[in-house]
């Protein structure tokens, strides 16, 4: 299984390096090939782990008795890595249809090798972070994902793109200082960089380390007060936005928080209290910011901020001793990735075919382009938690666990009531736009839309299916 894990990391990195030396006409095929190989590694690892349930950690790089890098194979890493490489392959496939001169919103005529090189590096860096068993490994790949996102957010090269990329790199790098402090503190206290060394800290030591970890996680996952970079990042090509919001970058923060809580054993309850309060405050903020948005990608950006808050809420609730809350967090990381990836790629397909992302100009999508319309419906239902779509199952686990804890903790009970109100409000608002955009007679922009390329239709179809079945993959590994 270690070789499958290393394949998920190294194959995309190898493809990224190869792209720098091959003719541009071969770049798209090479990127799809290497991302597909990484997906196969992730799939084989998932199947092997499901049949053996053999969790372990293996050191790979040790100097003077200090483990600098190793891999952890368990339910959390196997599931999240599968999501990372699967969606990475789909994004590379989608980009083959999107990143060309036929794009009505952003015709692409140059920079293709750079785009795919950094996209493949992004996939490999995310897999590296997911499997890292040391805080040094988490730090290294934390910074690598920041480098990739900086380049891809600023892909178009205009002033707005460069400024948005700068916002992303500054805020996330500032947040990373928290992880640097946590890693240094753990090493000074235990003599080890292992994530599992968190369990050896005193209660006060764990509070110090987890404050640093929370700061890093909030910055990477665009939680208050370190969120401003994410809405600005919508200037990136839509495949980049989809990968940022679905499987990479913003999932780094919640993954690191989940990984460290899992490895630390008992975590001081004050960290759980801080986590649930900040999660619900951020969730409400994200919801309030829905209302002024007419740009579909901006609306989805604030939706991501709110949905990531559910995961922070769940991991924080698990600190109170709820296994259901932690399982709900893992399930929501996985399920949200496919739903939000689909939603962003629907937005990209609309921009490609109509030349606009303005919600007020999009009507009658289902009648004109059925695949895009069905993708819109599936994504909206999954994100808002409507059965039988995947988001329902993970949100239900989180909310149920929260109310179980709330019986004994009044603060949690109040916050869970607020969470329920946000969930209903989010459902109403997104349902309202779905009715406007999808149903009825096509607007002028939609009526004159071009046909989406085959790669776009293929990827949307796969993700529609995943919004209906991804929860069963999670239940298979959690059972």
C-alpha positions as CSV (number, residue, x, y, z in Angstrom):
1,X,0.0,0.0,0.0
2,X,3.0,2.3,0.6
3,X,3.8,2.1,-3.1
4,X,0.3,3.1,-4.1
5,X,0.6,6.1,-1.8
6,X,3.9,7.1,-3.2
7,X,2.5,6.6,-6.7
8,X,-0.2,9.1,-5.9
9,X,2.4,11.6,-4.9
10,X,5.2,11.0,-7.3
11,X,3.5,10.3,-10.6
12,X,1.8,13.7,-10.9
13,X,5.1,15.4,-9.9
14,X,6.9,13.4,-12.6
15,X,4.3,14.4,-15.1
16,X,4.6,18.0,-14.1
17,X,8.4,17.9,-14.7
18,X,8.0,16.1,-18.0
19,X,5.6,18.8,-19.4
20,X,8.4,21.3,-19.2
21,X,10.3,19.4,-21.9
22,X,7.7,18.2,-24.4
23,X,6.0,20.0,-27.3
24,X,2.9,21.9,-26.3
25,X,0.7,19.8,-28.6
26,X,1.3,16.8,-26.3
27,X,0.8,18.6,-23.0
28,X,-3.0,17.9,-22.5
29,X,-2.6,14.2,-23.2
30,X,0.4,13.9,-20.9
31,X,-1.4,15.6,-18.1
32,X,-4.4,13.4,-18.4
33,X,-2.2,10.3,-18.6
34,X,-0.2,11.1,-15.4
35,X,-3.3,12.3,-13.5
36,X,-5.1,9.1,-14.5
37,X,-2.1,7.0,-13.3
38,X,-2.3,8.8,-9.9
39,X,-6.1,8.1,-9.8
40,X,-5.4,4.4,-10.5
41,X,-2.9,4.3,-7.6
42,X,-5.5,6.0,-5.3
43,X,-8.2,3.5,-6.5
44,X,-6.0,0.5,-5.9
45,X,-5.1,1.8,-2.5
46,X,-8.8,2.3,-1.6
47,X,-9.7,-1.2,-2.7
48,X,-6.7,-2.8,-0.9
49,X,-7.4,-0.9,2.3
50,X,-11.1,-1.8,2.2
51,X,-10.3,-5.5,2.0
52,X,-7.6,-5.5,4.7
53,X,-8.4,-2.5,7.0
54,X,-4.7,-2.5,7.8
55,X,-3.8,1.0,9.2
56,X,-0.2,1.8,9.8
57,X,2.5,4.4,9.7
58,X,5.9,3.9,7.9
59,X,8.9,6.1,8.3
60,X,10.6,6.9,4.9
61,X,13.2,9.6,5.7
62,X,15.1,9.5,9.0
63,X,18.2,11.5,9.8
64,X,20.1,11.1,13.1
65,X,17.2,9.1,14.5
66,X,14.7,11.9,13.7
67,X,11.8,11.0,11.3
68,X,11.5,13.8,8.8
69,X,8.9,12.2,6.5
70,X,6.7,9.1,6.5
71,X,3.3,8.0,5.4
72,X,0.2,7.2,7.3
73,X,-2.2,4.7,5.8
74,X,-5.7,4.8,7.5
75,X,-9.3,5.5,6.7
76,X,-8.8,9.3,6.7
77,X,-5.8,9.4,4.4
78,X,-7.0,6.7,2.0
79,X,-10.4,8.4,1.5
80,X,-9.1,11.9,1.2
81,X,-6.3,10.8,-1.2
82,X,-8.8,9.0,-3.4
83,X,-10.8,12.2,-3.6
84,X,-7.7,14.3,-4.4
85,X,-6.5,12.1,-7.3
86,X,-9.9,11.3,-8.7
87,X,-11.0,14.9,-8.9
88,X,-7.5,15.9,-10.1
89,X,-7.9,13.5,-13.0
90,X,-11.4,14.8,-13.8
91,X,-10.1,18.4,-13.6
92,X,-7.3,17.7,-16.1
93,X,-9.8,16.0,-18.4
94,X,-12.3,18.8,-18.1
95,X,-9.5,21.4,-18.8
96,X,-8.8,19.7,-22.1
97,X,-12.2,21.0,-23.2
98,X,-12.2,24.3,-21.3
99,X,-8.7,25.7,-21.7
100,X,-8.8,26.6,-25.4
101,X,-9.7,29.4,-27.8
102,X,-13.3,28.3,-28.0
103,X,-14.0,29.5,-24.5
104,X,-16.4,32.4,-24.8
105,X,-15.6,33.9,-21.4
106,X,-11.8,33.5,-21.4
107,X,-10.3,32.3,-24.7
108,X,-7.0,30.6,-23.8
109,X,-4.2,30.9,-26.4
110,X,-1.0,30.7,-24.3
111,X,0.3,29.4,-21.0
112,X,-1.1,25.9,-21.4
113,X,2.1,24.0,-20.4
114,X,2.5,26.2,-17.2
115,X,-1.2,25.5,-16.4
116,X,-0.9,21.8,-16.6
117,X,2.5,21.6,-14.9
118,X,1.3,23.4,-11.8
119,X,-2.0,21.5,-11.8
120,X,-0.2,18.2,-11.7
121,X,2.2,19.5,-9.1
122,X,-0.9,20.6,-7.1
123,X,-2.3,17.0,-7.2
124,X,1.0,15.5,-6.1
125,X,1.4,18.1,-3.3
126,X,-2.1,17.4,-2.0
127,X,-1.4,13.7,-1.9
128,X,1.9,14.3,-0.1
129,X,0.2,16.3,2.6
130,X,-2.6,13.8,3.0
131,X,-0.2,10.9,3.7
132,X,2.4,12.8,5.7
133,X,3.0,11.3,9.1
134,X,5.2,14.2,10.3
135,X,4.6,17.9,11.0
136,X,7.6,18.7,8.8
137,X,5.9,16.8,5.9
138,X,2.6,18.7,6.5
139,X,4.6,22.0,6.5
140,X,6.4,21.2,3.3
141,X,3.4,20.3,1.3
142,X,1.4,23.1,3.0
143,X,3.8,25.5,1.4
144,X,3.8,23.6,-2.0
145,X,0.1,23.8,-2.3
146,X,0.4,27.6,-1.6
147,X,3.0,27.9,-4.4
148,X,0.8,26.1,-6.9
149,X,-2.4,28.0,-6.0
150,X,-0.5,31.3,-6.3
151,X,0.6,30.5,-9.8
152,X,-2.8,29.1,-10.9
153,X,-4.9,31.9,-9.4
154,X,-2.7,34.4,-11.2
155,X,-2.8,32.4,-14.4
156,X,-4.3,35.1,-16.7
157,X,-1.6,37.5,-15.7
158,X,-3.7,40.7,-15.6
159,X,-3.4,43.1,-12.6
160,X,-6.5,41.7,-10.9
161,X,-5.3,38.1,-11.2
162,X,-1.8,39.0,-9.9
163,X,-3.3,40.9,-7.0
164,X,-5.7,38.1,-6.1
165,X,-2.8,35.6,-6.2
166,X,-0.8,37.8,-3.9
167,X,-3.7,37.9,-1.4
168,X,-3.8,34.2,-1.4
169,X,-0.1,33.6,-0.9
170,X,0.3,36.3,1.8
171,X,-2.7,35.3,3.9
172,X,-2.1,31.5,3.7
173,X,1.6,32.0,4.3
174,X,0.9,34.2,7.3
175,X,-1.4,31.5,8.7
176,X,1.3,28.8,8.1
177,X,3.3,30.5,10.9
178,X,0.9,28.8,13.3
179,X,1.9,25.4,12.0
180,X,5.6,26.4,12.2
181,X,5.1,27.3,15.8
182,X,3.2,24.1,16.5
183,X,5.9,21.9,14.8
184,X,8.7,23.6,16.7
185,X,6.9,23.4,20.0
186,X,6.2,19.6,19.5
187,X,9.8,19.0,18.6
188,X,11.2,20.9,21.6
189,X,8.8,19.1,23.9
190,X,9.1,15.6,22.6
191,X,12.2,15.4,20.4
192,X,10.0,14.2,17.5
193,X,8.3,15.8,14.4
194,X,5.8,13.0,14.3
195,X,2.1,14.1,14.2
196,X,1.5,11.3,16.8
197,X,3.9,13.1,19.2
198,X,1.1,15.5,19.9
199,X,-0.3,12.8,22.2
200,X,2.8,13.1,24.4
201,X,2.2,16.8,25.2
202,X,0.7,18.0,28.5
203,X,-2.7,19.6,28.4
204,X,-1.2,23.1,28.3
205,X,1.2,22.0,25.6
206,X,-1.7,20.7,23.5
207,X,-3.5,24.0,23.9
208,X,-0.4,25.8,22.6
209,X,0.1,23.4,19.7
210,X,-3.6,23.4,18.7
211,X,-3.9,27.2,18.7
212,X,-1.1,27.2,16.1
213,X,-2.7,24.4,14.1
214,X,-6.1,26.2,14.2
215,X,-4.6,29.4,12.9
216,X,-2.9,27.5,10.0
217,X,-6.1,25.6,9.3
218,X,-8.3,28.7,9.3
219,X,-6.0,30.5,6.9
220,X,-5.8,27.6,4.4
221,X,-9.6,26.8,4.6
222,X,-10.6,30.5,4.4
223,X,-12.3,30.8,7.8
224,X,-12.8,34.0,9.6
225,X,-10.7,36.2,10.0
226,X,-8.4,34.8,7.3
227,X,-10.9,34.3,4.6
228,X,-10.6,37.3,2.2
229,X,-8.3,35.5,-0.3
230,X,-10.9,32.9,-1.3
231,X,-13.6,35.1,-3.0
232,X,-10.8,37.0,-4.7
233,X,-9.4,33.7,-6.1
234,X,-12.4,33.4,-8.4
235,X,-10.4,35.3,-11.1
236,X,-8.6,32.0,-11.7
237,X,-9.7,29.7,-14.6
238,X,-12.8,27.7,-13.4
239,X,-11.0,24.3,-13.4
240,X,-8.6,25.9,-10.9
241,X,-11.4,27.3,-8.8
242,X,-13.1,23.8,-8.8
243,X,-9.9,22.1,-7.7
244,X,-9.2,24.7,-5.0
245,X,-12.7,24.4,-3.6
246,X,-13.2,20.7,-4.0
247,X,-10.1,18.7,-3.4
248,X,-7.2,21.0,-2.7
249,X,-6.0,24.1,-0.9
250,X,-9.1,24.8,1.2
251,X,-9.3,21.1,2.2
252,X,-5.7,21.4,3.5
253,X,-6.8,23.2,6.6
254,X,-9.7,20.9,7.6
255,X,-7.6,17.9,6.8
256,X,-4.7,19.1,9.1
257,X,-7.1,19.8,11.9
258,X,-8.8,16.4,11.5
259,X,-5.4,14.6,11.3
260,X,-3.9,16.2,14.4
261,X,-7.1,15.7,16.5
262,X,-7.1,12.1,15.5
263,X,-3.4,11.6,16.4
264,X,-3.4,13.6,19.6
265,X,-5.6,11.3,21.6
266,X,-7.5,13.5,24.1
267,X,-7.6,17.2,23.1
268,X,-8.4,19.9,25.7
269,X,-12.1,20.8,25.5
270,X,-11.3,24.5,25.2
271,X,-10.0,23.8,21.7
272,X,-13.3,22.2,20.9
273,X,-15.2,25.3,22.3
274,X,-13.0,27.7,20.2
275,X,-13.5,25.5,17.2
276,X,-17.3,25.3,17.4
277,X,-17.8,29.0,18.1
278,X,-15.5,30.1,15.2
279,X,-17.1,27.5,12.9
280,X,-20.7,28.7,13.4
281,X,-19.7,32.4,13.3
282,X,-17.9,31.8,9.9
283,X,-20.9,29.7,8.7
284,X,-23.3,32.5,9.4
285,X,-21.0,35.0,7.7
286,X,-20.7,32.9,4.6
287,X,-24.5,32.5,4.4
288,X,-25.1,36.3,4.8
289,X,-22.6,36.9,2.0
290,X,-24.8,34.9,-0.4
291,X,-27.3,37.7,-0.8
292,X,-25.4,40.3,-2.7
293,X,-23.8,37.9,-5.2
294,X,-24.7,37.9,-8.9
295,X,-21.5,36.2,-10.0
296,X,-22.1,32.4,-9.8
297,X,-18.5,31.7,-8.8
298,X,-18.6,34.3,-6.0
299,X,-21.7,32.8,-4.6
300,X,-20.1,29.3,-4.7
301,X,-17.0,30.8,-3.0
302,X,-19.0,31.9,0.0
303,X,-20.9,28.6,0.0
304,X,-17.5,26.9,0.3
305,X,-16.6,29.1,3.3
306,X,-19.9,28.0,5.0
307,X,-19.6,24.3,4.1
308,X,-16.0,24.1,5.4
309,X,-17.4,25.5,8.6
310,X,-19.5,22.4,8.9
311,X,-16.3,20.3,8.8
312,X,-14.6,22.5,11.4
313,X,-17.7,22.2,13.5
314,X,-17.7,18.4,13.2
315,X,-14.0,18.0,14.1
316,X,-14.4,20.4,17.0
317,X,-17.5,18.4,18.2
318,X,-15.4,15.2,18.1
319,X,-13.1,16.7,20.8
320,X,-16.1,16.4,23.1
321,X,-15.9,12.6,22.6
322,X,-18.2,12.0,19.6
323,X,-17.0,9.4,17.1
324,X,-20.1,10.2,15.0
325,X,-19.0,13.8,14.7
326,X,-15.5,12.8,13.5
327,X,-17.0,10.3,11.0
328,X,-19.3,13.0,9.8
329,X,-16.4,15.4,9.3
330,X,-14.5,12.7,7.2
331,X,-17.7,12.0,5.2
332,X,-18.3,15.7,4.6
333,X,-14.8,16.3,3.4
334,X,-15.3,13.5,0.9
335,X,-18.9,14.3,-0.2
336,X,-18.5,18.0,-0.4
337,X,-15.6,17.6,-2.7
338,X,-17.7,16.0,-5.4
339,X,-20.7,18.2,-5.0
340,X,-18.7,21.5,-5.0
341,X,-16.4,20.3,-7.8
342,X,-19.6,19.6,-9.8
343,X,-21.1,23.0,-9.0
344,X,-17.9,24.9,-10.0
345,X,-17.6,22.9,-13.2
346,X,-21.2,23.7,-14.0
347,X,-20.4,27.4,-13.6
348,X,-17.4,26.9,-15.9
349,X,-19.5,25.1,-18.5
350,X,-22.0,27.9,-18.5
351,X,-19.2,30.5,-18.8
352,X,-17.6,28.6,-21.6
353,X,-20.9,28.2,-23.6
354,X,-22.6,31.5,-22.8
355,X,-19.8,33.8,-22.0
356,X,-21.2,34.9,-18.6
357,X,-21.4,33.7,-15.0
358,X,-24.0,36.3,-14.0
359,X,-26.9,34.5,-12.3
360,X,-29.4,37.1,-13.4
361,X,-28.7,36.4,-17.1
362,X,-28.9,32.6,-16.9
363,X,-32.4,31.0,-17.4
364,X,-33.7,27.9,-19.0
365,X,-30.4,25.9,-18.7
366,X,-32.1,22.5,-18.5
367,X,-34.0,23.0,-21.8
368,X,-31.0,24.3,-23.8
369,X,-28.2,22.1,-22.3
370,X,-29.6,19.2,-20.3
371,X,-26.3,17.9,-19.0
372,X,-25.4,21.2,-17.5
373,X,-28.9,21.6,-16.1
374,X,-28.9,18.2,-14.5
375,X,-25.4,19.0,-13.1
376,X,-26.8,22.2,-11.6
377,X,-29.7,20.4,-9.9
378,X,-27.5,17.6,-8.6
379,X,-24.9,20.0,-7.2
380,X,-27.5,22.2,-5.6
381,X,-29.3,19.3,-4.0
382,X,-26.0,17.8,-2.7
383,X,-24.6,21.0,-1.3
384,X,-27.8,21.8,0.6
385,X,-28.2,18.3,1.9
386,X,-31.3,16.9,0.2
387,X,-31.6,13.1,0.1
388,X,-30.7,10.9,-1.7
389,X,-27.7,13.1,-2.6
390,X,-24.5,12.7,-0.7
391,X,-24.5,15.9,1.3
392,X,-27.5,14.9,3.2
393,X,-25.8,11.9,4.9
394,X,-22.7,13.7,6.2
395,X,-24.6,16.8,7.3
396,X,-27.1,14.6,9.1
397,X,-24.3,12.9,11.0
398,X,-22.8,16.2,12.0
399,X,-26.1,17.8,13.2
400,X,-27.2,14.6,15.0
401,X,-23.8,14.4,16.8
402,X,-24.1,18.1,17.7
403,X,-27.5,17.8,19.3
404,X,-26.4,14.7,21.2
405,X,-23.5,16.7,22.7
406,X,-25.8,19.7,23.2
407,X,-27.9,17.8,25.7
408,X,-24.9,18.2,28.2
409,X,-23.4,21.4,26.8
410,X,-25.8,24.4,26.5
411,X,-23.4,26.4,24.3
412,X,-23.2,23.6,21.8
413,X,-27.0,23.3,21.8
414,X,-27.4,27.0,21.0
415,X,-24.8,26.8,18.2
416,X,-26.5,23.8,16.7
417,X,-29.8,25.6,16.6
418,X,-28.0,28.4,14.7
419,X,-26.5,25.8,12.4
420,X,-29.9,24.4,11.6
421,X,-31.2,27.9,10.8
422,X,-28.3,28.4,8.4
423,X,-28.8,25.1,6.8
424,X,-32.5,25.9,6.0
425,X,-31.7,29.4,4.9
426,X,-28.9,28.1,2.6
427,X,-31.3,25.6,1.1
428,X,-33.9,28.2,0.4
429,X,-31.5,30.6,-1.2
430,X,-29.8,28.1,-3.5
431,X,-33.1,26.5,-4.4
432,X,-34.4,30.0,-5.4
433,X,-31.5,30.5,-7.8
434,X,-31.8,26.9,-9.1
435,X,-35.4,27.5,-10.0
436,X,-34.5,30.8,-11.8
437,X,-31.5,29.5,-13.7
438,X,-32.5,25.9,-14.6
439,X,-36.2,26.0,-15.3
440,X,-38.3,27.9,-17.8
441,X,-37.6,29.3,-21.2
442,X,-33.9,30.1,-22.0
443,X,-32.7,33.6,-21.6
444,X,-30.9,35.3,-24.5
445,X,-27.5,34.3,-23.1
446,X,-28.5,30.6,-22.7
447,X,-30.5,30.5,-26.0
448,X,-27.3,31.5,-27.9
449,X,-25.1,29.1,-26.0
450,X,-22.6,26.9,-27.8
451,X,-22.6,23.2,-27.2
452,X,-20.2,22.1,-24.4
453,X,-17.2,20.0,-25.5
454,X,-17.3,16.3,-24.9
455,X,-14.7,16.3,-22.1
456,X,-16.8,18.8,-20.2
457,X,-20.0,16.7,-20.6
458,X,-18.1,13.5,-19.6
459,X,-16.8,15.0,-16.3
460,X,-20.1,16.6,-15.4
461,X,-21.8,13.2,-15.9
462,X,-19.2,11.4,-13.7
463,X,-19.6,14.0,-10.9
464,X,-23.4,13.8,-11.1
465,X,-23.1,10.0,-10.4
466,X,-20.7,10.7,-7.6
467,X,-23.1,13.0,-5.8
468,X,-25.4,10.0,-5.6
469,X,-23.0,7.3,-4.6
470,X,-19.9,8.8,-2.8
471,X,-21.5,8.4,0.6
472,X,-21.5,4.6,0.2
473,X,-17.7,4.6,-0.4
474,X,-17.4,6.5,2.9
475,X,-19.7,4.1,4.8
476,X,-17.7,1.1,3.3
477,X,-14.5,2.3,4.9
478,X,-16.0,3.7,8.1
479,X,-17.9,0.5,8.9
